[in-house]
């Protein structure tokens, strides 16, 4: 909200940059937190009883959806102003692909346990 207001009112660049920094903290933290939760779900999937494995897979998929949702919302709702914020976009992509990698690792480990009787 602050970012949109500062841009629409023609606020000084310093105010816009501060609003930008505030706007990008939340999605980055969301995606980073999803990565941590994905690691926990993966560990649970390696240790839980076999009948709970499908549930753990569902949790992993939901977490991945949250990460990708935060990524898409951010990419399409926060304008990309130029080189000043390139680090943010690189970090956003890195976190998103890191979560995707953790999801793949969890899927493989859990489905391998499901295959073994």
HELIX and SHEET records of a PDB file:
HELIX    1   1 UNK A    2  UNK A    8  1                                   7    
HELIX    2   2 UNK A   13  UNK A   47  1                                  35    
HELIX    3   3 UNK A   50  UNK A   52  5                                   3    
HELIX    4   4 UNK A   53  UNK A   77  1                                  25    
HELIX    5   5 UNK A   83  UNK A   85  5                                   3    
HELIX    6   6 UNK A   86  UNK A  115  1                                  30    
END                                                                             
